[in-house]
Every structure is written in structure tokens, then in C-alpha cells.
Amino acid sequence: MTMERFITLFFCYMFSVLMTLWATKAFKWQSFIAKLIGMSIVGFIAISIPLVILTLMK
């Protein structure tokens, strides 16, 4: 893996983490189960879309 690809993937990962944190605060989820499910869904979407785009560009 090249350094450029590693840095790009790292930023995609950080973006997905920030999106999940934003979603938990924006929707004011109180239940642990709701947070877990919501963070899983938002995190998956936030990291899979950039990864698919990067794969297609390669």
C-alpha cells in the first residue's frame, strides 16, 4: 500500500468517525442500543461510499 492511499483511507476513516459522533448528537439518541445501531449504520455508510469511490478510481 502506498503512503498516498494510506493517508486517503485514514481520512475516510476519520470522516466516518466524525459523522457517527455528529449523528448521535444531532438525533439525541439516549438508548445504548439506539446509539449502537445508529452509529453502525451511519459509520458503515460514511466509510463505504468513499472506499467504493477510491476503488473505482484505482
Steps between C-alpha positions, in 0.01 A plus 500: 500500500635838405523784749252707296239222514558450873450870573184510288356197679591650835309819416200293388510316830520825699211641295285198587581537870410869496175430315392242756579734788306778331203269438478392865494863612268622225235235559546505880499122533471407868480121484824303468338266246382795290849651510659168407268434206505860380876532523545170317276606213635854469860383537457231237350745252757770575796268444366277220414777255850657494661156486287400201592824324871446574479143371331610177762772449784250539 
